[in-house]
Amino acid sequence: MSEDVRVRRIAADEAAGCIDALADVLMDCVEGGASVSFMLPLARDKALAFWRGVADGVARNERALLVAEQGDGRIVGTVQLITAQPDNQPHRADVAKMLVSRSARRRGVAQKLMTAVDEVARAEGKTVLVLDTVTGGDAERLYARAGWQKVGEVPNYALMPDGAFCGTTFYYKHL
């Protein structure tokens, strides 16, 4: 299973050094059909720019970046906890960009990432988490098993990487 995969939080001073590997994961997921804000074809420059922005957010302490690494150190998954919220929501965070390379799927990597993001949220004093995912996608089962509560669905909320409309399901979790 995922014994050979370790999940850890990336410190601000090392986030920039992970950008290339994170771009590889993002591009693999988008090429595999994941609706994660990007369209096909996803240019590497665009993926790199996205991760540079994430690294900047980590440096500003606006988000936590977690990675799943194989035994050889290769990043095969990632998730973010967006901690910067409005003044009236200091207890809340958004879980975003839960990505696992196609080659590492069905090995418990996503489950490890979700467990770790809960731990980071608790450490940051967050008690309410929210996320959204493609309606009918594999991730819905993962979130249900991890204790997330479905709020509802919005049809035609976003586009798949190939341009087809997809619904989005919203979830929350109390820690």
C-alpha positions as CSV (number, residue, x, y, z in Angstrom):
1,M,0.0,0.0,0.0
2,S,1.3,3.4,1.0
3,E,4.1,2.3,3.4
4,D,6.6,3.6,1.0
5,V,5.0,7.1,0.9
6,R,5.6,9.8,3.5
7,V,3.5,12.9,3.8
8,R,5.0,16.1,5.2
9,R,4.4,19.8,5.4
10,I,6.7,21.9,3.2
11,A,8.4,24.8,5.0
12,A,8.4,28.2,3.4
13,D,12.2,28.0,2.7
14,E,11.9,24.8,0.7
15,A,8.6,25.4,-1.1
16,A,10.3,27.1,-4.1
17,G,12.6,24.0,-4.5
18,C,9.5,21.8,-5.0
19,I,7.9,23.7,-7.8
20,D,9.2,21.6,-10.7
21,A,8.0,18.3,-9.0
22,L,4.7,19.8,-8.1
23,A,4.2,21.0,-11.7
24,D,4.8,17.4,-12.8
25,V,2.0,16.2,-10.5
26,L,-0.4,18.9,-11.6
27,M,0.2,18.3,-15.3
28,D,-0.2,14.6,-14.9
29,C,-3.5,15.1,-13.1
30,V,-4.8,17.5,-15.7
31,E,-3.7,15.3,-18.5
32,G,-5.6,12.5,-16.8
33,G,-8.8,14.5,-16.8
34,A,-8.9,16.1,-13.3
35,S,-10.9,19.2,-13.1
36,V,-8.6,21.3,-10.9
37,S,-8.9,24.8,-12.4
38,F,-6.8,24.1,-15.5
39,M,-7.6,23.3,-19.2
40,L,-5.9,21.2,-21.7
41,P,-3.3,21.6,-23.0
42,L,-1.7,22.8,-19.8
43,A,1.6,24.6,-20.6
44,R,4.4,23.8,-18.2
45,D,5.0,27.6,-17.8
46,K,1.4,28.0,-16.5
47,A,1.8,25.1,-14.1
48,L,5.1,26.5,-12.8
49,A,3.6,30.0,-12.4
50,F,0.7,28.4,-10.3
51,W,3.2,26.7,-8.0
52,R,5.3,29.8,-7.6
53,G,2.2,31.6,-6.4
54,V,1.5,28.8,-4.0
55,A,5.1,29.0,-2.7
56,D,4.6,32.7,-2.2
57,G,1.5,32.0,-0.2
58,V,3.3,29.6,2.0
59,A,6.0,32.2,2.6
60,R,3.3,34.7,3.6
61,N,1.8,32.1,6.0
62,E,-1.5,32.2,4.0
63,R,-1.5,28.4,3.3
64,A,0.1,25.2,4.2
65,L,1.6,22.9,1.5
66,L,1.8,19.2,2.1
67,V,3.5,16.7,-0.2
68,A,3.4,12.9,-0.4
69,E,6.9,11.5,-1.3
70,Q,7.9,8.1,-2.3
71,G,10.8,6.4,-0.6
72,D,13.1,7.8,-3.3
73,G,12.0,11.4,-2.5
74,R,9.8,11.8,-5.6
75,I,6.7,13.9,-5.0
76,V,3.6,11.9,-6.0
77,G,0.9,13.9,-4.3
78,T,0.0,17.2,-2.7
79,V,-2.7,19.1,-0.8
80,Q,-3.0,22.6,0.5
81,L,-4.7,24.1,3.5
82,I,-5.6,27.7,2.8
83,T,-5.5,29.3,6.2
84,A,-5.9,33.0,5.3
85,Q,-9.6,33.7,5.8
86,P,-11.7,36.8,6.5
87,D,-11.6,38.3,10.0
88,N,-14.9,36.7,10.9
89,Q,-13.7,33.2,10.0
90,P,-10.4,32.7,11.8
91,H,-11.5,29.2,12.8
92,R,-12.0,28.0,9.1
93,A,-9.7,26.8,6.3
94,D,-10.1,25.6,2.8
95,V,-8.7,22.3,1.6
96,A,-7.5,22.8,-2.0
97,K,-5.7,21.0,-4.9
98,M,-5.7,17.5,-3.5
99,L,-3.6,15.9,-6.3
100,V,-2.1,12.4,-6.7
101,S,-0.1,11.3,-9.7
102,R,-1.8,8.6,-11.7
103,S,1.1,6.3,-11.1
104,A,0.6,6.5,-7.3
105,R,-3.2,6.1,-7.2
106,R,-5.0,3.3,-5.4
107,R,-2.2,3.0,-2.9
108,G,-3.7,5.1,0.0
109,V,-1.7,8.3,-0.9
110,A,-4.9,10.5,-0.9
111,Q,-6.0,9.1,2.4
112,K,-2.6,9.9,3.9
113,L,-2.8,13.4,2.6
114,M,-6.3,14.0,4.0
115,T,-5.3,12.7,7.4
116,A,-2.2,14.9,7.4
117,V,-4.2,18.0,6.3
118,D,-6.5,17.4,9.3
119,E,-3.5,17.3,11.6
120,V,-2.1,20.6,10.2
121,A,-5.5,22.2,10.4
122,R,-5.7,21.3,14.1
123,A,-2.2,22.6,14.7
124,E,-3.2,25.9,13.0
125,G,-6.3,26.2,15.3
126,K,-8.8,25.5,12.5
127,T,-12.0,23.7,13.5
128,V,-14.1,24.0,10.3
129,L,-12.8,22.8,6.9
130,V,-14.4,23.1,3.5
131,L,-13.6,21.8,0.1
132,D,-15.2,21.1,-3.3
133,T,-14.8,18.3,-5.8
134,V,-16.1,17.1,-9.2
135,T,-19.6,15.6,-8.7
136,G,-19.5,11.9,-9.2
137,G,-15.7,11.7,-9.1
138,D,-13.6,9.1,-7.2
139,A,-12.7,11.7,-4.6
140,E,-16.3,11.8,-3.3
141,R,-15.8,8.3,-1.8
142,L,-12.5,9.3,-0.2
143,Y,-14.1,12.4,1.5
144,A,-17.0,10.4,2.8
145,R,-14.7,7.8,4.3
146,A,-12.7,10.6,5.9
147,G,-15.7,12.0,7.7
148,W,-16.6,14.9,5.4
149,Q,-20.2,16.0,5.2
150,K,-21.8,16.7,1.8
151,V,-23.5,20.1,1.6
152,G,-24.8,20.1,-1.9
153,E,-24.1,20.1,-5.6
154,V,-24.0,22.9,-8.2
155,P,-24.5,21.6,-11.8
156,N,-22.3,23.0,-14.6
157,Y,-20.1,24.8,-12.0
158,A,-16.8,24.2,-13.8
159,L,-15.2,22.7,-16.9
160,M,-13.3,19.5,-17.2
161,P,-9.9,19.9,-18.9
162,D,-11.4,19.0,-22.2
163,G,-14.0,21.7,-22.0
164,A,-17.0,19.6,-20.9
165,F,-19.2,21.0,-18.1
166,C,-19.0,19.3,-14.7
167,G,-20.9,19.7,-11.5
168,T,-19.2,20.5,-8.2
169,T,-20.0,19.0,-4.8
170,F,-19.3,21.0,-1.7
171,Y,-18.2,19.4,1.6
172,Y,-17.4,20.5,5.2
173,K,-15.8,18.8,8.2
174,H,-15.7,19.8,11.8
175,L,-12.5,18.9,13.6
